[in-house]
Amino acid sequence: MKPLAFWVRRFLLVAGAVTLLIIAGKLLRGYALEQVLSESFLWGLAAAAVFTGTGYVNARRGIACALCRATEPSSE
């Protein structure tokens, strides 16, 4: 099982990436930045929670995850 720091780091990385993608998409559609920030932040947190939570549950169950292996830091 991965340490807690791994899951926190993964959550923060996904939350930041998804939030930036949502902000970029909404800005390209013509929304004002003030309208976009809070909603994008909340959706980014929600998506990160689902992604990280699913990965954590699968890791506890011992289910193999190709994406998890691809994004793990190398132990070399």
All heavy atoms as a GROMACS GRO file, in nm:
protein
  574
    1MET      N    1   0.084  -0.119   0.000
    1MET     CA    2   0.000   0.000   0.000
    1MET      C    3   0.088   0.124   0.000
    1MET      O    4   0.187   0.130   0.071
    1MET     CB    5  -0.090  -0.006   0.124
    1MET     CG    6  -0.192   0.100   0.132
    1MET     SD    7  -0.317   0.073   0.006
    1MET     CE    8  -0.407   0.220   0.026
    2LYS      N    9   0.051   0.220  -0.078
    2LYS     CA   10   0.126   0.345  -0.089
    2LYS      C   11   0.109   0.429   0.038
    2LYS      O   12   0.005   0.426   0.101
    2LYS     CB   13   0.077   0.427  -0.208
    2LYS     CG   14   0.087   0.354  -0.338
    2LYS     CD   15   0.229   0.351  -0.383
    2LYS     CE   16   0.237   0.281  -0.516
    2LYS     NZ   17   0.366   0.232  -0.545
    3PRO      N   18   0.212   0.507   0.072
    3PRO     CA   19   0.200   0.596   0.189
    3PRO      C   20   0.102   0.710   0.162
    3PRO      O   21   0.068   0.742   0.047
    3PRO     CB   22   0.342   0.650   0.208
    3PRO     CG   23   0.408   0.632   0.077
    3PRO     CD   24   0.343   0.514   0.010
    4LEU      N   25   0.057   0.773   0.269
    4LEU     CA   26  -0.040   0.882   0.260
    4LEU      C   27   0.012   0.997   0.173
    4LEU      O   28  -0.065   1.057   0.097
    4LEU     CB   29  -0.075   0.933   0.400
    4LEU     CG   30  -0.173   1.049   0.406
    4LEU    CD1   31  -0.307   1.007   0.348
    4LEU    CD2   32  -0.188   1.095   0.549
    5ALA      N   33   0.140   1.026   0.180
    5ALA     CA   34   0.197   1.134   0.101
    5ALA      C   35   0.176   1.112  -0.049
    5ALA      O   36   0.153   1.207  -0.124
    5ALA     CB   37   0.346   1.149   0.132
    6PHE      N   38   0.182   0.988  -0.093
    6PHE     CA   39   0.160   0.955  -0.234
    6PHE      C   40   0.019   0.995  -0.276
    6PHE      O   41  -0.001   1.057  -0.381
    6PHE     CB   42   0.181   0.805  -0.257
    6PHE     CG   43   0.142   0.758  -0.394
    6PHE    CD1   44   0.227   0.774  -0.501
    6PHE    CD2   45   0.019   0.698  -0.416
    6PHE    CE1   46   0.192   0.731  -0.628
    6PHE    CE2   47  -0.017   0.655  -0.542
    6PHE     CZ   48   0.069   0.672  -0.649
    7TRP      N   49  -0.081   0.962  -0.195
    7TRP     CA   50  -0.220   0.990  -0.229
    7TRP      C   51  -0.250   1.139  -0.222
    7TRP      O   52  -0.324   1.191  -0.306
    7TRP     CB   53  -0.314   0.909  -0.139
    7TRP     CG   54  -0.295   0.763  -0.160
    7TRP    CD1   55  -0.234   0.675  -0.075
    7TRP    CD2   56  -0.331   0.687  -0.276
    7TRP    NE1   57  -0.232   0.550  -0.132
    7TRP    CE2   58  -0.290   0.553  -0.253
    7TRP    CE3   59  -0.394   0.718  -0.395
    7TRP    CZ2   60  -0.312   0.453  -0.347
    7TRP    CZ3   61  -0.415   0.617  -0.489
    7TRP    CH2   62  -0.373   0.486  -0.464
    8VAL      N   63  -0.192   1.207  -0.126
    8VAL     CA   64  -0.212   1.352  -0.116
    8VAL      C   65  -0.149   1.422  -0.236
    8VAL      O   66  -0.211   1.510  -0.298
    8VAL     CB   67  -0.154   1.407   0.017
    8VAL    CG1   68  -0.153   1.559   0.018
    8VAL    CG2   69  -0.231   1.352   0.135
    9ARG      N   70  -0.028   1.382  -0.272
    9ARG     CA   71   0.040   1.441  -0.388
    9ARG      C   72  -0.040   1.414  -0.516
    9ARG      O   73  -0.057   1.504  -0.599
    9ARG     CB   74   0.181   1.384  -0.398
    9ARG     CG   75   0.266   1.450  -0.502
    9ARG     CD   76   0.412   1.406  -0.496
    9ARG     NE   77   0.432   1.262  -0.493
    9ARG     CZ   78   0.478   1.194  -0.388
    9ARG    NH1   79   0.511   1.257  -0.278
    9ARG    NH2   80   0.492   1.063  -0.393
   10ARG      N   81  -0.090   1.295  -0.531
   10ARG     CA   82  -0.170   1.261  -0.649
   10ARG      C   83  -0.298   1.345  -0.653
   10ARG      O   84  -0.336   1.397  -0.758
   10ARG     CB   85  -0.204   1.113  -0.651
   10ARG     CG   86  -0.296   1.078  -0.767
   10ARG     CD   87  -0.308   0.932  -0.786
   10ARG     NE   88  -0.188   0.890  -0.857
   10ARG     CZ   89  -0.165   0.767  -0.896
   10ARG    NH1   90  -0.249   0.673  -0.868
   10ARG    NH2   91  -0.057   0.737  -0.961
   11PHE      N   92  -0.365   1.360  -0.538
   11PHE     CA   93  -0.486   1.440  -0.532
   11PHE      C   94  -0.459   1.584  -0.573
   11PHE      O   95  -0.531   1.642  -0.654
   11PHE     CB   96  -0.546   1.436  -0.390
   11PHE     CG   97  -0.664   1.527  -0.374
   11PHE    CD1   98  -0.789   1.486  -0.414
   11PHE    CD2   99  -0.650   1.653  -0.319
   11PHE    CE1  100  -0.900   1.569  -0.400
   11PHE    CE2  101  -0.759   1.738  -0.304
   11PHE     CZ  102  -0.884   1.696  -0.346
   12LEU      N  103  -0.354   1.643  -0.519
   12LEU     CA  104  -0.321   1.782  -0.549
   12LEU      C  105  -0.284   1.801  -0.696
   12LEU      O  106  -0.322   1.900  -0.759
   12LEU     CB  107  -0.210   1.833  -0.458
   12LEU     CG  108  -0.248   1.844  -0.310
   12LEU    CD1  109  -0.125   1.881  -0.227
   12LEU    CD2  110  -0.360   1.942  -0.289
   13LEU      N  111  -0.209   1.706  -0.750
   13LEU     CA  112  -0.170   1.714  -0.891
   13LEU      C  113  -0.293   1.706  -0.982
   13LEU      O  114  -0.308   1.788  -1.074
   13LEU     CB  115  -0.072   1.601  -0.925
   13LEU     CG  116  -0.028   1.592  -1.069
   13LEU    CD1  117   0.060   1.712  -1.103
   13LEU    CD2  118   0.048   1.464  -1.094
   14VAL      N  119  -0.381   1.612  -0.956
   14VAL     CA  120  -0.501   1.597  -1.038
   14VAL      C  121  -0.593   1.718  -1.022
   14VAL      O  122  -0.646   1.769  -1.120
   14VAL     CB  123  -0.575   1.466  -1.005
   14VAL    CG1  124  -0.709   1.459  -1.074
   14VAL    CG2  125  -0.489   1.346  -1.043
   15ALA      N  126  -0.611   1.765  -0.899
   15ALA     CA  127  -0.697   1.880  -0.875
   15ALA      C  128  -0.646   2.003  -0.951
   15ALA      O  129  -0.724   2.074  -1.015
   15ALA     CB  130  -0.706   1.910  -0.726
   16GLY      N  131  -0.517   2.026  -0.946
   16GLY     CA  132  -0.460   2.140  -1.018
   16GLY      C  133  -0.474   2.127  -1.168
   16GLY      O  134  -0.512   2.224  -1.236
   17ALA      N  135  -0.443   2.010  -1.220
   17ALA     CA  136  -0.450   1.990  -1.365
   17ALA      C  137  -0.593   2.003  -1.417
   17ALA      O  138  -0.617   2.070  -1.518
   17ALA     CB  139  -0.393   1.853  -1.401
   18VAL      N  140  -0.687   1.940  -1.348
   18VAL     CA  141  -0.826   1.946  -1.394
   18VAL      C  142  -0.881   2.088  -1.383
   18VAL      O  143  -0.951   2.135  -1.472
   18VAL     CB  144  -0.913   1.845  -1.314
   18VAL    CG1  145  -1.060   1.866  -1.342
   18VAL    CG2  146  -0.872   1.703  -1.348
   19THR      N  147  -0.847   2.156  -1.274
   19THR     CA  148  -0.894   2.294  -1.257
   19THR      C  149  -0.842   2.382  -1.371
   19THR      O  150  -0.918   2.459  -1.429
   19THR     CB  151  -0.848   2.349  -1.121
   19THR    OG1  152  -0.904   2.269  -1.018
   19THR    CG2  153  -0.891   2.493  -1.103
   20LEU      N  154  -0.714   2.368  -1.404
   20LEU     CA  155  -0.659   2.448  -1.514
   20LEU      C  156  -0.724   2.415  -1.648
   20LEU      O  157  -0.750   2.504  -1.729
   20LEU     CB  158  -0.509   2.429  -1.522
   20LEU     CG  159  -0.428   2.490  -1.407
   20LEU    CD1  160  -0.281   2.454  -1.422
   20LEU    CD2  161  -0.447   2.639  -1.402
   21LEU      N  162  -0.753   2.288  -1.671
   21LEU     CA  163  -0.818   2.250  -1.796
   21LEU      C  164  -0.959   2.307  -1.805
   21LEU      O  165  -1.001   2.354  -1.911
   21LEU     CB  166  -0.823   2.097  -1.809
   21LEU     CG  167  -0.691   2.030  -1.844
   21LEU    CD1  168  -0.704   1.879  -1.835
   21LEU    CD2  169  -0.647   2.070  -1.983
   22ILE      N  170  -1.032   2.304  -1.695
   22ILE     CA  171  -1.168   2.358  -1.696
   22ILE      C  172  -1.164   2.509  -1.715
   22ILE      O  173  -1.244   2.564  -1.792
   22ILE     CB  174  -1.242   2.319  -1.566
   22ILE    CG1  175  -1.265   2.168  -1.562
   22ILE    CG2  176  -1.375   2.393  -1.556
   22ILE    CD1  177  -1.319   2.117  -1.430
   23ILE      N  178  -1.072   2.576  -1.647
   23ILE     CA  179  -1.059   2.721  -1.664
   23ILE      C  180  -1.028   2.754  -1.809
   23ILE      O  181  -1.090   2.844  -1.869
   23ILE     CB  182  -0.950   2.776  -1.570
   23ILE    CG1  183  -0.998   2.775  -1.425
   23ILE    CG2  184  -0.910   2.917  -1.610
   23ILE    CD1  185  -0.892   2.810  -1.324
   24ALA      N  186  -0.934   2.683  -1.869
   24ALA     CA  187  -0.897   2.710  -2.008
   24ALA      C  188  -1.016   2.687  -2.101
   24ALA      O  189  -1.042   2.769  -2.191
   24ALA     CB  190  -0.780   2.620  -2.049
   25GLY      N  191  -1.089   2.579  -2.080
   25GLY     CA  192  -1.205   2.551  -2.165
   25GLY      C  193  -1.312   2.658  -2.155
   25GLY      O  194  -1.370   2.701  -2.255
   26LYS      N  195  -1.340   2.701  -2.033
   26LYS     CA  196  -1.443   2.805  -2.014
   26LYS      C  197  -1.398   2.940  -2.071
   26LYS      O  198  -1.479   3.013  -2.127
   26LYS     CB  199  -1.478   2.817  -1.867
   26LYS     CG  200  -1.552   2.698  -1.815
   26LYS     CD  201  -1.673   2.744  -1.742
   26LYS     CE  202  -1.751   2.623  -1.695
   26LYS     NZ  203  -1.893   2.646  -1.708
   27LEU      N  204  -1.269   2.972  -2.054
   27LEU     CA  205  -1.221   3.098  -2.109
   27LEU      C  206  -1.227   3.097  -2.262
   27LEU      O  207  -1.257   3.199  -2.324
   27LEU     CB  208  -1.078   3.126  -2.061
   27LEU     CG  209  -1.064   3.164  -1.913
   27LEU    CD1  210  -0.917   3.179  -1.876
   27LEU    CD2  211  -1.142   3.289  -1.880
   28LEU      N  212  -1.198   2.982  -2.323
   28LEU     CA  213  -1.207   2.971  -2.468
   28LEU      C  214  -1.351   2.986  -2.517
   28LEU      O  215  -1.374   3.027  -2.631
   28LEU     CB  216  -1.149   2.838  -2.516
   28LEU     CG  217  -0.997   2.827  -2.508
   28LEU    CD1  218  -0.953   2.685  -2.541
   28LEU    CD2  219  -0.931   2.926  -2.603
   29ARG      N  220  -1.446   2.952  -2.432
   29ARG     CA  221  -1.587   2.968  -2.468
   29ARG      C  222  -1.635   3.112  -2.449
   29ARG      O  223  -1.749   3.142  -2.482
   29ARG     CB  224  -1.674   2.875  -2.386
   29ARG     CG  225  -1.660   2.732  -2.424
   29ARG     CD  226  -1.756   2.649  -2.345
   29ARG     NE  227  -1.752   2.511  -2.388
   29ARG     CZ  228  -1.824   2.416  -2.336
   29ARG    NH1  229  -1.906   2.444  -2.235
   29ARG    NH2  230  -1.814   2.294  -2.380
   30GLY      N  231  -1.552   3.195  -2.390
   30GLY     CA  232  -1.588   3.335  -2.379
   30GLY      C  233  -1.638   3.380  -2.243
   30GLY      O  234  -1.686   3.492  -2.229
   31TYR      N  235  -1.631   3.294  -2.142
   31TYR     CA  236  -1.674   3.334  -2.008
   31TYR      C  237  -1.570   3.426  -1.946
   31TYR      O  238  -1.452   3.417  -1.976
   31TYR     CB  239  -1.690   3.211  -1.917
   31TYR     CG  240  -1.809   3.124  -1.952
   31TYR    CD1  241  -1.794   3.015  -2.036
   31TYR    CD2  242  -1.934   3.151  -1.899
   31TYR    CE1  243  -1.902   2.933  -2.068
   31TYR    CE2  244  -2.043   3.070  -1.930
   31TYR     CZ  245  -2.026   2.962  -2.014
   31TYR     OH  246  -2.133   2.883  -2.045
   32ALA      N  247  -1.615   3.512  -1.856
   32ALA     CA  248  -1.523   3.601  -1.785
   32ALA      C  249  -1.450   3.522  -1.676
   32ALA      O  250  -1.506   3.427  -1.618
   32ALA     CB  251  -1.601   3.716  -1.722
   33LEU      N  252  -1.328   3.561  -1.648
   33LEU     CA  253  -1.245   3.491  -1.550
   33LEU      C  254  -1.312   3.488  -1.413
   33LEU      O  255  -1.305   3.387  -1.344
   33LEU     CB  256  -1.108   3.556  -1.542
   33LEU     CG  257  -1.007   3.489  -1.450
   33LEU    CD1  258  -0.976   3.348  -1.498
   33LEU    CD2  259  -0.879   3.571  -1.443
   34GLU      N  260  -1.379   3.595  -1.375
   34GLU     CA  261  -1.445   3.600  -1.244
   34GLU      C  262  -1.554   3.494  -1.230
   34GLU      O  263  -1.577   3.440  -1.124
   34GLU     CB  264  -1.505   3.739  -1.218
   34GLU     CG  265  -1.404   3.851  -1.214
   34GLU     CD  266  -1.362   3.898  -1.352
   34GLU    OE1  267  -1.439   3.883  -1.449
   34GLU    OE2  268  -1.249   3.948  -1.363
   35GLN      N  269  -1.622   3.465  -1.340
   35GLN     CA  270  -1.728   3.364  -1.339
   35GLN      C  271  -1.671   3.223  -1.332
   35GLN      O  272  -1.735   3.132  -1.280
   35GLN     CB  273  -1.812   3.373  -1.466
   35GLN     CG  274  -1.891   3.500  -1.482
   35GLN     CD  275  -1.961   3.503  -1.616
   35GLN    OE1  276  -1.901   3.465  -1.718
   35GLN    NE2  277  -2.085   3.548  -1.617
   36VAL      N  278  -1.553   3.206  -1.383
   36VAL     CA  279  -1.498   3.073  -1.405
   36VAL      C  280  -1.425   3.017  -1.282
   36VAL      O  281  -1.432   2.897  -1.255
   36VAL     CB  282  -1.400   3.078  -1.525
   36VAL    CG1  283  -1.322   2.951  -1.540
   36VAL    CG2  284  -1.476   3.110  -1.651
   37LEU      N  285  -1.357   3.100  -1.206
   37LEU     CA  286  -1.264   3.053  -1.104
   37LEU      C  287  -1.326   2.962  -0.999
   37LEU      O  288  -1.277   2.851  -0.977
   37LEU     CB  289  -1.194   3.171  -1.038
   37LEU     CG  290  -1.093   3.243  -1.125
   37LEU    CD1  291  -1.035   3.362  -1.052
   37LEU    CD2  292  -0.984   3.150  -1.171
   38SER      N  293  -1.430   3.007  -0.931
   38SER     CA  294  -1.484   2.927  -0.820
   38SER      C  295  -1.545   2.795  -0.870
   38SER      O  296  -1.524   2.690  -0.810
   38SER     CB  297  -1.586   3.007  -0.740
   38SER     OG  298  -1.696   3.041  -0.820
   39GLU      N  299  -1.621   2.802  -0.978
   39GLU     CA  300  -1.683   2.681  -1.030
   39GLU      C  301  -1.578   2.580  -1.076
   39GLU      O  302  -1.590   2.460  -1.049
   39GLU     CB  303  -1.776   2.717  -1.145
   39GLU     CG  304  -1.849   2.598  -1.202
   39GLU     CD  305  -1.942   2.635  -1.316
   39GLU    OE1  306  -1.972   2.754  -1.334
   39GLU    OE2  307  -1.983   2.542  -1.387
   40SER      N  308  -1.477   2.628  -1.144
   40SER     CA  309  -1.371   2.539  -1.192
   40SER      C  310  -1.296   2.475  -1.077
   40SER      O  311  -1.261   2.357  -1.082
   40SER     CB  312  -1.274   2.616  -1.281
   40SER     OG  313  -1.340   2.668  -1.392
   41PHE      N  314  -1.270   2.552  -0.973
   41PHE     CA  315  -1.201   2.500  -0.856
   41PHE      C  316  -1.281   2.389  -0.790
   41PHE      O  317  -1.227   2.283  -0.756
   41PHE     CB  318  -1.173   2.613  -0.757
   41PHE     CG  319  -1.100   2.569  -0.634
   41PHE    CD1  320  -0.967   2.530  -0.641
   41PHE    CD2  321  -1.163   2.566  -0.512
   41PHE    CE1  322  -0.899   2.487  -0.529
   41PHE    CE2  323  -1.096   2.524  -0.399
   41PHE     CZ  324  -0.964   2.485  -0.407
   42LEU      N  325  -1.411   2.409  -0.774
   42LEU     CA  326  -1.495   2.306  -0.712
   42LEU      C  327  -1.503   2.180  -0.797
   42LEU      O  328  -1.495   2.068  -0.744
   42LEU     CB  329  -1.634   2.362  -0.684
   42LEU     CG  330  -1.641   2.469  -0.577
   42LEU    CD1  331  -1.782   2.528  -0.568
   42LEU    CD2  332  -1.598   2.414  -0.443
   43TRP      N  333  -1.518   2.196  -0.929
   43TRP     CA  334  -1.522   2.078  -1.016
   43TRP      C  335  -1.388   2.005  -1.019
   43TRP      O  336  -1.382   1.883  -1.027
   43TRP     CB  337  -1.564   2.116  -1.157
   43TRP     CG  338  -1.713   2.127  -1.171
   43TRP    CD1  339  -1.784   2.241  -1.190
   43TRP    CD2  340  -1.807   2.020  -1.164
   43TRP    NE1  341  -1.918   2.211  -1.195
   43TRP    CE2  342  -1.935   2.076  -1.179
   43TRP    CE3  343  -1.797   1.883  -1.144
   43TRP    CZ2  344  -2.052   2.000  -1.178
   43TRP    CZ3  345  -1.913   1.807  -1.143
   43TRP    CH2  346  -2.038   1.865  -1.159
   44GLY      N  347  -1.279   2.082  -1.010
   44GLY     CA  348  -1.147   2.020  -1.005
   44GLY      C  349  -1.130   1.937  -0.880
   44GLY      O  350  -1.076   1.826  -0.884
   45LEU      N  351  -1.175   1.989  -0.766
   45LEU     CA  352  -1.168   1.914  -0.640
   45LEU      C  353  -1.254   1.788  -0.646
   45LEU      O  354  -1.213   1.681  -0.599
   45LEU     CB  355  -1.211   2.001  -0.523
   45LEU     CG  356  -1.117   2.112  -0.483
   45LEU    CD1  357  -1.177   2.192  -0.367
   45LEU    CD2  358  -0.981   2.058  -0.444
   46ALA      N  359  -1.374   1.800  -0.703
   46ALA     CA  360  -1.462   1.685  -0.713
   46ALA      C  361  -1.402   1.576  -0.802
   46ALA      O  362  -1.402   1.457  -0.767
   46ALA     CB  363  -1.598   1.728  -0.767
   47ALA      N  364  -1.348   1.615  -0.916
   47ALA     CA  365  -1.288   1.518  -1.008
   47ALA      C  366  -1.166   1.452  -0.945
   47ALA      O  367  -1.146   1.330  -0.957
   47ALA     CB  368  -1.249   1.586  -1.139
   48ALA      N  369  -1.086   1.530  -0.875
   48ALA     CA  370  -0.967   1.474  -0.809
   48ALA      C  371  -1.006   1.378  -0.698
   48ALA      O  372  -0.941   1.275  -0.678
   48ALA     CB  373  -0.880   1.587  -0.754
   49ALA      N  374  -1.113   1.411  -0.626
   49ALA     CA  375  -1.159   1.322  -0.518
   49ALA      C  376  -1.204   1.188  -0.574
   49ALA      O  377  -1.170   1.081  -0.520
   49ALA     CB  378  -1.271   1.388  -0.440
   50VAL      N  379  -1.278   1.191  -0.684
   50VAL     CA  380  -1.325   1.066  -0.746
   50VAL      C  381  -1.206   0.986  -0.799
   50VAL      O  382  -1.196   0.864  -0.775
   50VAL     CB  383  -1.427   1.096  -0.858
   50VAL    CG1  384  -1.457   0.971  -0.940
   50VAL    CG2  385  -1.554   1.154  -0.799
   51PHE      N  386  -1.116   1.051  -0.871
   51PHE     CA  387  -1.001   0.983  -0.930
   51PHE      C  388  -0.912   0.921  -0.822
   51PHE      O  389  -0.876   0.804  -0.827
   51PHE     CB  390  -0.920   1.080  -1.015
   51PHE     CG  391  -0.798   1.020  -1.078
   51PHE    CD1  392  -0.809   0.944  -1.193
   51PHE    CD2  393  -0.673   1.039  -1.023
   51PHE    CE1  394  -0.697   0.886  -1.251
   51PHE    CE2  395  -0.561   0.982  -1.080
   51PHE     CZ  396  -0.573   0.905  -1.194
   52THR      N  397  -0.878   1.000  -0.722
   52THR     CA  398  -0.788   0.953  -0.616
   52THR      C  399  -0.857   0.849  -0.528
   52THR      O  400  -0.796   0.750  -0.490
   52THR     CB  401  -0.738   1.071  -0.531
   52THR    OG1  402  -0.682   1.169  -0.618
   52THR    CG2  403  -0.633   1.027  -0.432
   53GLY      N  404  -0.983   0.872  -0.497
   53GLY     CA  405  -1.057   0.777  -0.416
   53GLY      C  406  -1.069   0.641  -0.483
   53GLY      O  407  -1.053   0.537  -0.419
   54THR      N  408  -1.096   0.642  -0.612
   54THR     CA  409  -1.105   0.516  -0.687
   54THR      C  410  -0.971   0.444  -0.688
   54THR      O  411  -0.965   0.322  -0.668
   54THR     CB  412  -1.151   0.543  -0.830
   54THR    OG1  413  -1.278   0.609  -0.826
   54THR    CG2  414  -1.164   0.415  -0.910
   55GLY      N  415  -0.865   0.518  -0.710
   55GLY     CA  416  -0.731   0.457  -0.708
   55GLY      C  417  -0.697   0.400  -0.572
   55GLY      O  418  -0.640   0.291  -0.562
   56TYR      N  419  -0.733   0.471  -0.466
   56TYR     CA  420  -0.706   0.423  -0.330
   56TYR      C  421  -0.783   0.295  -0.300
   56TYR      O  422  -0.727   0.199  -0.247
   56TYR     CB  423  -0.742   0.533  -0.229
   56TYR     CG  424  -0.719   0.491  -0.086
   56TYR    CD1  425  -0.591   0.489  -0.034
   56TYR    CD2  426  -0.824   0.454  -0.005
   56TYR    CE1  427  -0.568   0.450   0.097
   56TYR    CE2  428  -0.804   0.414   0.125
   56TYR     CZ  429  -0.675   0.413   0.176
   56TYR     OH  430  -0.654   0.373   0.306
   57VAL      N  431  -0.911   0.294  -0.333
   57VAL     CA  432  -0.994   0.175  -0.307
   57VAL      C  433  -0.940   0.056  -0.386
   57VAL      O  434  -0.929  -0.056  -0.334
   57VAL     CB  435  -1.142   0.203  -0.340
   57VAL    CG1  436  -1.223   0.076  -0.342
   57VAL    CG2  437  -1.199   0.302  -0.241
   58ASN      N  438  -0.907   0.079  -0.512
   58ASN     CA  439  -0.853  -0.031  -0.594
   58ASN      C  440  -0.719  -0.081  -0.540
   58ASN      O  441  -0.691  -0.200  -0.542
   58ASN     CB  442  -0.838   0.012  -0.739
   58ASN     CG  443  -0.971   0.022  -0.810
   58ASN    OD1  444  -1.072  -0.032  -0.764
   58ASN    ND2  445  -0.974   0.094  -0.921
   59ALA      N  446  -0.636   0.010  -0.490
   59ALA     CA  447  -0.507  -0.031  -0.433
   59ALA      C  448  -0.529  -0.114  -0.307
   59ALA      O  449  -0.458  -0.212  -0.284
   59ALA     CB  450  -0.423   0.092  -0.401
   60ARG      N  451  -0.625  -0.076  -0.226
   60ARG     CA  452  -0.654  -0.154  -0.104
   60ARG      C  453  -0.706  -0.292  -0.138
   60ARG      O  454  -0.682  -0.388  -0.065
   60ARG     CB  455  -0.754  -0.080  -0.016
   60ARG     CG  456  -0.690   0.034   0.058
   60ARG     CD  457  -0.777   0.088   0.165
   60ARG     NE  458  -0.829  -0.016   0.251
   60ARG     CZ  459  -0.805  -0.023   0.381
   60ARG    NH1  460  -0.729   0.066   0.438
   60ARG    NH2  461  -0.860  -0.119   0.453
   61ARG      N  462  -0.781  -0.302  -0.245
   61ARG     CA  463  -0.835  -0.432  -0.287
   61ARG      C  464  -0.733  -0.515  -0.364
   61ARG      O  465  -0.758  -0.630  -0.395
   61ARG     CB  466  -0.957  -0.411  -0.376
   61ARG     CG  467  -1.076  -0.356  -0.302
   61ARG     CD  468  -1.192  -0.339  -0.396
   61ARG     NE  469  -1.307  -0.286  -0.326
   61ARG     CZ  470  -1.416  -0.242  -0.385
   61ARG    NH1  471  -1.426  -0.247  -0.517
   61ARG    NH2  472  -1.516  -0.195  -0.315
   62GLY      N  473  -0.622  -0.455  -0.401
   62GLY     CA  474  -0.519  -0.526  -0.475
   62GLY      C  475  -0.546  -0.536  -0.623
   62GLY      O  476  -0.489  -0.621  -0.691
   63ILE      N  477  -0.631  -0.450  -0.675
   63ILE     CA  478  -0.664  -0.451  -0.817
   63ILE      C  479  -0.555  -0.377  -0.893
   63ILE      O  480  -0.520  -0.264  -0.859
   63ILE     CB  481  -0.801  -0.385  -0.841
   63ILE    CG1  482  -0.911  -0.463  -0.768
   63ILE    CG2  483  -0.831  -0.374  -0.990
   63ILE    CD1  484  -1.046  -0.396  -0.771
   64ALA      N  485  -0.501  -0.439  -0.995
   64ALA     CA  486  -0.394  -0.378  -1.074
   64ALA      C  487  -0.448  -0.260  -1.154
   64ALA      O  488  -0.560  -0.261  -1.201
   64ALA     CB  489  -0.334  -0.482  -1.169
   65CYS      N  490  -0.366  -0.159  -1.167
   65CYS     CA  491  -0.404  -0.037  -1.238
   65CYS      C  492  -0.289   0.005  -1.328
   65CYS      O  493  -0.182   0.041  -1.279
   65CYS     CB  494  -0.438   0.072  -1.137
   65CYS     SG  495  -0.460   0.234  -1.209
   66ALA      N  496  -0.311   0.001  -1.459
   66ALA     CA  497  -0.204   0.038  -1.554
   66ALA      C  498  -0.168   0.184  -1.539
   66ALA      O  499  -0.051   0.220  -1.545
   66ALA     CB  500  -0.250   0.008  -1.696
   67LEU      N  501  -0.265   0.272  -1.518
   67LEU     CA  502  -0.238   0.414  -1.503
   67LEU      C  503  -0.158   0.439  -1.376
   67LEU      O  504  -0.066   0.520  -1.375
   67LEU     CB  505  -0.367   0.495  -1.500
   67LEU     CG  506  -0.352   0.645  -1.480
   67LEU    CD1  507  -0.272   0.704  -1.596
   67LEU    CD2  508  -0.487   0.711  -1.470
   68CYS      N  509  -0.190   0.367  -1.269
   68CYS     CA  510  -0.117   0.385  -1.144
   68CYS      C  511   0.030   0.348  -1.161
   68CYS      O  512   0.119   0.417  -1.112
   68CYS     CB  513  -0.178   0.300  -1.034
   68CYS     SG  514  -0.349   0.345  -0.998
   69ARG      N  515   0.056   0.240  -1.230
   69ARG     CA  516   0.195   0.199  -1.253
   69ARG      C  517   0.268   0.296  -1.342
   69ARG      O  518   0.387   0.321  -1.325
   69ARG     CB  519   0.200   0.059  -1.314
   69ARG     CG  520   0.187  -0.051  -1.208
   69ARG     CD  521   0.197  -0.185  -1.270
   69ARG     NE  522   0.057  -0.220  -1.297
   69ARG     CZ  523   0.013  -0.281  -1.404
   69ARG    NH1  524   0.096  -0.322  -1.494
   69ARG    NH2  525  -0.114  -0.305  -1.422
   70ALA      N  526   0.197   0.358  -1.436
   70ALA     CA  527   0.260   0.453  -1.528
   70ALA      C  528   0.293   0.585  -1.460
   70ALA      O  529   0.386   0.653  -1.501
   70ALA     CB  530   0.168   0.478  -1.646
   71THR      N  531   0.220   0.620  -1.356
   71THR     CA  532   0.242   0.749  -1.290
   71THR      C  533   0.316   0.738  -1.159
   71THR      O  534   0.341   0.839  -1.094
   71THR     CB  535   0.106   0.821  -1.264
   71THR    OG1  536   0.026   0.738  -1.179
   71THR    CG2  537   0.035   0.851  -1.393
   72GLU      N  538   0.353   0.618  -1.118
   72GLU     CA  539   0.430   0.601  -0.995
   72GLU      C  540   0.572   0.652  -1.013
   72GLU      O  541   0.630   0.637  -1.121
   72GLU     CB  542   0.438   0.453  -0.957
   72GLU     CG  543   0.312   0.396  -0.902
   72GLU     CD  544   0.327   0.248  -0.872
   72GLU    OE1  545   0.433   0.189  -0.904
   72GLU    OE2  546   0.232   0.191  -0.818
   73PRO      N  547   0.628   0.709  -0.907
   73PRO     CA  548   0.771   0.744  -0.916
   73PRO      C  549   0.853   0.616  -0.924
   73PRO      O  550   0.821   0.516  -0.861
   73PRO     CB  551   0.798   0.821  -0.788
   73PRO     CG  552   0.680   0.802  -0.701
   73PRO     CD  553   0.568   0.747  -0.783
   74SER      N  554   0.958   0.618  -1.005
   74SER     CA  555   1.039   0.498  -1.020
   74SER      C  556   1.117   0.471  -0.892
   74SER      O  557   1.158   0.562  -0.821
   74SER     CB  558   1.135   0.513  -1.136
   74SER     OG  559   1.222   0.620  -1.112
   75SER      N  560   1.136   0.345  -0.861
   75SER     CA  561   1.205   0.306  -0.739
   75SER      C  562   1.350   0.267  -0.768
   75SER      O  563   1.408   0.185  -0.700
   75SER     CB  564   1.131   0.192  -0.671
   75SER     OG  565   1.122   0.082  -0.760
   76GLU      N  566   1.406   0.321  -0.873
   76GLU     CA  567   1.543   0.287  -0.912
   76GLU      C  568   1.644   0.360  -0.830
   76GLU      O  569   1.632   0.469  -0.789
   76GLU     CB  570   1.563   0.320  -1.059
   76GLU     CG  571   1.473   0.237  -1.146
   76GLU     CD  572   1.484   0.280  -1.291
   76GLU    OE1  573   1.580   0.349  -1.329
   76GLU    OE2  574   1.396   0.244  -1.368
   0.00000   0.00000   0.00000
